Amino acid sequence: MENIITVEGLTKEFGNFTAVNQISFKVRKGEIFGLLGANGAGKTTTIRMLCGLLIPTSGTMNVAGYDVFTQGKEIRKHIGYMSQRFSLYEDLTVIENLELFGTIYKIKKKSLNRRILQVIARLKMREFAGERVSTLPLGQKQKLAFATALIHNPKIIFLDEPTSGVDPLVRRDFWNMIYESADRGITIVVTTHYMDEAEYCNRLCFMSHGNIEAIGNPNDLKIKYKVESMNEVFRKITNR
């Protein structure tokens, strides 16, 4: 299967602190690739570098066929990003937020209107379409953030802790949306510290203190470490 992301020797230093330490991995087109680890493991820093939001200290990265160092503007046309921090406009409605992000991506009005209707239907947000974001429950806000990342039909979506703070039912719904997007050929790179969510990924990359400790399919990792859950895999990898 074709690789859509290739990372070699990626390092990010902040002064004397090394947040990401010479990591290498590849992500295949259309797969759900999970970056797992405790808070501070380097997951968010890695995603922000892949999106072109942070400049690496060293290493190479190719995303969607483009070099992150020299073709950052081209990469941003082909990716969607949902950050840990809620980044929508609270005083605008659901529709207005989608219109704003669609305009930022320079989608023509007729096409944008069609996409907004499609996204709202797909994410089951019709009843909230005219509501101000400030009035929405957290789960619906997270859905809307995902919708804005989808609005320009990207090849890759980066999701940084997308289900943090939401209840288990919303988490399940959110992962259904991730599956639906992957079924449409979109590559998903998702960070999480919930070990049960690891089971939903096609492949996993366990990080600890800026290093990659293991990469593989969830079932293969459980077999390798002779355990029955991803929590146990994590404990084995990190010696906890």
Contacts in CASP RR format, 6 or more apart in sequence:
PFRMAT RR
TARGET T0000
AUTHOR 0000-0000-0000
METHOD contacts of the structure
MODEL  1
MENIITVEGLTKEFGNFTAVNQISFKVRKGEIFGLLGANGAGKTTTIRML
CGLLIPTSGTMNVAGYDVFTQGKEIRKHIGYMSQRFSLYEDLTVIENLEL
FGTIYKIKKKSLNRRILQVIARLKMREFAGERVSTLPLGQKQKLAFATAL
IHNPKIIFLDEPTSGVDPLVRRDFWNMIYESADRGITIVVTTHYMDEAEY
CNRLCFMSHGNIEAIGNPNDLKIKYKVESMNEVFRKITNR
1 28 0 8 1.000
1 29 0 8 1.000
1 31 0 8 1.000
2 28 0 8 1.000
2 29 0 8 1.000
3 26 0 8 1.000
3 27 0 8 1.000
3 28 0 8 1.000
3 29 0 8 1.000
4 27 0 8 1.000
4 28 0 8 1.000
4 29 0 8 1.000
4 30 0 8 1.000
4 63 0 8 1.000
4 64 0 8 1.000
4 65 0 8 1.000
4 155 0 8 1.000
4 156 0 8 1.000
4 187 0 8 1.000
5 25 0 8 1.000
5 26 0 8 1.000
5 27 0 8 1.000
5 33 0 8 1.000
5 50 0 8 1.000
5 61 0 8 1.000
5 62 0 8 1.000
5 63 0 8 1.000
5 64 0 8 1.000
5 156 0 8 1.000
5 187 0 8 1.000
5 189 0 8 1.000
6 26 0 8 1.000
6 60 0 8 1.000
6 61 0 8 1.000
6 62 0 8 1.000
7 23 0 8 1.000
7 24 0 8 1.000
7 25 0 8 1.000
7 26 0 8 1.000
7 50 0 8 1.000
7 60 0 8 1.000
7 61 0 8 1.000
8 24 0 8 1.000
8 59 0 8 1.000
8 60 0 8 1.000
8 61 0 8 1.000
9 22 0 8 1.000
9 23 0 8 1.000
9 24 0 8 1.000
9 58 0 8 1.000
9 59 0 8 1.000
9 60 0 8 1.000
10 20 0 8 1.000
10 22 0 8 1.000
10 23 0 8 1.000
10 24 0 8 1.000
10 46 0 8 1.000
10 49 0 8 1.000
10 56 0 8 1.000
10 58 0 8 1.000
10 59 0 8 1.000
10 60 0 8 1.000
10 61 0 8 1.000
11 18 0 8 1.000
11 20 0 8 1.000
11 21 0 8 1.000
11 22 0 8 1.000
11 23 0 8 1.000
11 56 0 8 1.000
11 57 0 8 1.000
11 58 0 8 1.000
11 59 0 8 1.000
12 18 0 8 1.000
12 19 0 8 1.000
12 20 0 8 1.000
12 45 0 8 1.000
12 46 0 8 1.000
12 49 0 8 1.000
12 54 0 8 1.000
12 56 0 8 1.000
12 57 0 8 1.000
13 19 0 8 1.000
13 57 0 8 1.000
18 210 0 8 1.000
19 40 0 8 1.000
19 42 0 8 1.000
19 45 0 8 1.000
19 210 0 8 1.000
20 42 0 8 1.000
20 45 0 8 1.000
20 46 0 8 1.000
20 49 0 8 1.000
20 56 0 8 1.000
20 210 0 8 1.000
21 209 0 8 1.000
21 210 0 8 1.000
21 211 0 8 1.000
22 58 0 8 1.000
22 59 0 8 1.000
23 46 0 8 1.000
23 207 0 8 1.000
23 210 0 8 1.000
23 211 0 8 1.000
23 212 0 8 1.000
24 212 0 8 1.000
25 205 0 8 1.000
25 212 0 8 1.000
25 215 0 8 1.000
27 33 0 8 1.000
27 187 0 8 1.000
27 189 0 8 1.000
28 187 0 8 1.000
28 202 0 8 1.000
28 203 0 8 1.000
29 155 0 8 1.000
29 185 0 8 1.000
29 187 0 8 1.000
30 182 0 8 1.000
30 185 0 8 1.000
30 186 0 8 1.000
30 187 0 8 1.000
30 188 0 8 1.000
31 182 0 8 1.000
31 187 0 8 1.000
31 188 0 8 1.000
31 202 0 8 1.000
31 203 0 8 1.000
32 178 0 8 1.000
32 179 0 8 1.000
32 182 0 8 1.000
32 188 0 8 1.000
32 190 0 8 1.000
32 200 0 8 1.000
32 201 0 8 1.000
32 202 0 8 1.000
32 203 0 8 1.000
33 187 0 8 1.000
33 188 0 8 1.000
33 189 0 8 1.000
33 190 0 8 1.000
33 201 0 8 1.000
33 202 0 8 1.000
33 203 0 8 1.000
33 204 0 8 1.000
33 205 0 8 1.000
34 189 0 8 1.000
34 190 0 8 1.000
34 191 0 8 1.000
34 192 0 8 1.000
34 198 0 8 1.000
34 201 0 8 1.000
34 203 0 8 1.000
34 204 0 8 1.000
34 205 0 8 1.000
35 43 0 8 1.000
35 46 0 8 1.000
35 47 0 8 1.000
35 189 0 8 1.000
35 190 0 8 1.000
35 191 0 8 1.000
35 192 0 8 1.000
35 205 0 8 1.000
35 207 0 8 1.000
36 43 0 8 1.000
36 191 0 8 1.000
36 192 0 8 1.000
36 193 0 8 1.000
36 195 0 8 1.000
36 198 0 8 1.000
36 204 0 8 1.000
36 205 0 8 1.000
36 206 0 8 1.000
36 207 0 8 1.000
36 230 0 8 1.000
36 234 0 8 1.000
37 43 0 8 1.000
37 193 0 8 1.000
37 206 0 8 1.000
37 207 0 8 1.000
37 208 0 8 1.000
37 234 0 8 1.000
38 193 0 8 1.000
38 208 0 8 1.000
38 238 0 8 1.000
39 193 0 8 1.000
40 209 0 8 1.000
40 210 0 8 1.000
41 207 0 8 1.000
41 208 0 8 1.000
41 209 0 8 1.000
41 210 0 8 1.000
42 207 0 8 1.000
42 210 0 8 1.000
43 160 0 8 1.000
43 191 0 8 1.000
43 207 0 8 1.000
44 84 0 8 1.000
44 160 0 8 1.000
44 161 0 8 1.000
44 191 0 8 1.000
45 54 0 8 1.000
45 210 0 8 1.000
46 207 0 8 1.000
47 81 0 8 1.000
47 158 0 8 1.000
47 160 0 8 1.000
47 189 0 8 1.000
47 191 0 8 1.000
48 54 0 8 1.000
49 55 0 8 1.000
49 56 0 8 1.000
49 61 0 8 1.000
49 68 0 8 1.000
50 61 0 8 1.000
50 63 0 8 1.000
50 68 0 8 1.000
50 158 0 8 1.000
50 189 0 8 1.000
51 75 0 8 1.000
51 76 0 8 1.000
51 79 0 8 1.000
51 80 0 8 1.000
51 81 0 8 1.000
51 158 0 8 1.000
52 68 0 8 1.000
52 72 0 8 1.000
52 75 0 8 1.000
52 76 0 8 1.000
53 81 0 8 1.000
55 69 0 8 1.000
56 68 0 8 1.000
56 69 0 8 1.000
60 67 0 8 1.000
60 69 0 8 1.000
61 67 0 8 1.000
61 68 0 8 1.000
61 69 0 8 1.000
62 68 0 8 1.000
63 75 0 8 1.000
63 78 0 8 1.000
63 79 0 8 1.000
63 156 0 8 1.000
64 75 0 8 1.000
64 78 0 8 1.000
64 79 0 8 1.000
64 155 0 8 1.000
64 156 0 8 1.000
66 72 0 8 1.000
66 74 0 8 1.000
66 75 0 8 1.000
66 78 0 8 1.000
68 75 0 8 1.000
77 105 0 8 1.000
77 152 0 8 1.000
78 154 0 8 1.000
78 155 0 8 1.000
78 156 0 8 1.000
79 154 0 8 1.000
79 155 0 8 1.000
79 156 0 8 1.000
79 157 0 8 1.000
79 158 0 8 1.000
80 149 0 8 1.000
80 150 0 8 1.000
80 152 0 8 1.000
80 154 0 8 1.000
80 156 0 8 1.000
80 157 0 8 1.000
80 158 0 8 1.000
81 149 0 8 1.000
81 157 0 8 1.000
81 158 0 8 1.000
81 160 0 8 1.000
82 145 0 8 1.000
82 146 0 8 1.000
82 148 0 8 1.000
82 149 0 8 1.000
82 157 0 8 1.000
82 158 0 8 1.000
82 159 0 8 1.000
82 160 0 8 1.000
82 162 0 8 1.000
83 160 0 8 1.000
84 160 0 8 1.000
84 161 0 8 1.000
84 164 0 8 1.000
86 141 0 8 1.000
86 145 0 8 1.000
87 145 0 8 1.000
88 97 0 8 1.000
88 133 0 8 1.000
88 141 0 8 1.000
88 144 0 8 1.000
88 145 0 8 1.000
88 148 0 8 1.000
89 96 0 8 1.000
89 97 0 8 1.000
89 100 0 8 1.000
89 133 0 8 1.000
90 132 0 8 1.000
90 133 0 8 1.000
90 134 0 8 1.000
91 132 0 8 1.000
91 133 0 8 1.000
91 134 0 8 1.000
92 100 0 8 1.000
92 132 0 8 1.000
92 133 0 8 1.000
93 129 0 8 1.000
93 130 0 8 1.000
93 131 0 8 1.000
93 132 0 8 1.000
93 133 0 8 1.000
94 120 0 8 1.000
94 125 0 8 1.000
94 128 0 8 1.000
94 129 0 8 1.000
94 130 0 8 1.000
94 131 0 8 1.000
94 133 0 8 1.000
94 136 0 8 1.000
94 144 0 8 1.000
95 116 0 8 1.000
95 120 0 8 1.000
95 129 0 8 1.000
95 130 0 8 1.000
97 133 0 8 1.000
97 144 0 8 1.000
97 148 0 8 1.000
98 116 0 8 1.000
98 119 0 8 1.000
98 120 0 8 1.000
98 144 0 8 1.000
98 147 0 8 1.000
98 148 0 8 1.000
98 151 0 8 1.000
99 112 0 8 1.000
99 116 0 8 1.000
101 148 0 8 1.000
101 151 0 8 1.000
101 152 0 8 1.000
102 112 0 8 1.000
102 115 0 8 1.000
102 151 0 8 1.000
102 152 0 8 1.000
103 112 0 8 1.000
105 151 0 8 1.000
105 152 0 8 1.000
107 115 0 8 1.000
107 151 0 8 1.000
107 152 0 8 1.000
112 151 0 8 1.000
115 151 0 8 1.000
115 153 0 8 1.000
116 151 0 8 1.000
119 147 0 8 1.000
119 150 0 8 1.000
119 151 0 8 1.000
120 126 0 8 1.000
120 129 0 8 1.000
120 147 0 8 1.000
122 177 0 8 1.000
122 180 0 8 1.000
123 143 0 8 1.000
123 144 0 8 1.000
123 146 0 8 1.000
123 147 0 8 1.000
123 177 0 8 1.000
125 140 0 8 1.000
125 143 0 8 1.000
125 144 0 8 1.000
125 147 0 8 1.000
128 136 0 8 1.000
128 140 0 8 1.000
128 144 0 8 1.000
133 141 0 8 1.000
133 144 0 8 1.000
136 144 0 8 1.000
138 165 0 8 1.000
138 166 0 8 1.000
138 170 0 8 1.000
139 166 0 8 1.000
139 170 0 8 1.000
139 174 0 8 1.000
142 162 0 8 1.000
142 163 0 8 1.000
142 166 0 8 1.000
142 170 0 8 1.000
142 174 0 8 1.000
143 173 0 8 1.000
143 174 0 8 1.000
143 177 0 8 1.000
145 162 0 8 1.000
146 157 0 8 1.000
146 159 0 8 1.000
146 162 0 8 1.000
146 174 0 8 1.000
146 177 0 8 1.000
149 157 0 8 1.000
149 158 0 8 1.000
149 159 0 8 1.000
150 157 0 8 1.000
150 181 0 8 1.000
150 186 0 8 1.000
154 186 0 8 1.000
155 186 0 8 1.000
155 187 0 8 1.000
156 186 0 8 1.000
156 187 0 8 1.000
156 188 0 8 1.000
156 189 0 8 1.000
157 181 0 8 1.000
157 186 0 8 1.000
157 187 0 8 1.000
157 188 0 8 1.000
157 189 0 8 1.000
158 189 0 8 1.000
158 190 0 8 1.000
159 178 0 8 1.000
159 188 0 8 1.000
159 189 0 8 1.000
159 190 0 8 1.000
159 191 0 8 1.000
160 190 0 8 1.000
160 191 0 8 1.000
161 191 0 8 1.000
161 192 0 8 1.000
161 193 0 8 1.000
162 174 0 8 1.000
162 190 0 8 1.000
162 192 0 8 1.000
163 170 0 8 1.000
163 171 0 8 1.000
163 174 0 8 1.000
163 175 0 8 1.000
163 192 0 8 1.000
163 194 0 8 1.000
163 197 0 8 1.000
166 174 0 8 1.000
171 194 0 8 1.000
171 197 0 8 1.000
175 197 0 8 1.000
175 200 0 8 1.000
178 188 0 8 1.000
178 190 0 8 1.000
178 200 0 8 1.000
179 200 0 8 1.000
181 188 0 8 1.000
182 188 0 8 1.000
190 197 0 8 1.000
190 201 0 8 1.000
192 198 0 8 1.000
195 229 0 8 1.000
195 230 0 8 1.000
195 231 0 8 1.000
195 233 0 8 1.000
195 234 0 8 1.000
196 230 0 8 1.000
196 231 0 8 1.000
198 204 0 8 1.000
198 218 0 8 1.000
198 230 0 8 1.000
198 233 0 8 1.000
199 218 0 8 1.000
199 230 0 8 1.000
201 218 0 8 1.000
202 217 0 8 1.000
203 215 0 8 1.000
203 216 0 8 1.000
203 217 0 8 1.000
204 214 0 8 1.000
204 215 0 8 1.000
204 216 0 8 1.000
204 217 0 8 1.000
204 218 0 8 1.000
204 221 0 8 1.000
204 230 0 8 1.000
205 212 0 8 1.000
205 214 0 8 1.000
205 215 0 8 1.000
205 216 0 8 1.000
206 212 0 8 1.000
206 213 0 8 1.000
206 214 0 8 1.000
206 215 0 8 1.000
206 233 0 8 1.000
206 234 0 8 1.000
206 237 0 8 1.000
206 238 0 8 1.000
207 213 0 8 1.000
208 237 0 8 1.000
208 238 0 8 1.000
213 237 0 8 1.000
213 238 0 8 1.000
214 221 0 8 1.000
214 224 0 8 1.000
214 233 0 8 1.000
214 237 0 8 1.000
218 230 0 8 1.000
221 230 0 8 1.000
221 233 0 8 1.000
222 228 0 8 1.000
222 229 0 8 1.000
222 230 0 8 1.000
222 232 0 8 1.000
222 233 0 8 1.000
225 232 0 8 1.000
225 233 0 8 1.000
225 236 0 8 1.000
225 237 0 8 1.000
227 233 0 8 1.000
227 236 0 8 1.000
234 240 0 8 1.000
END
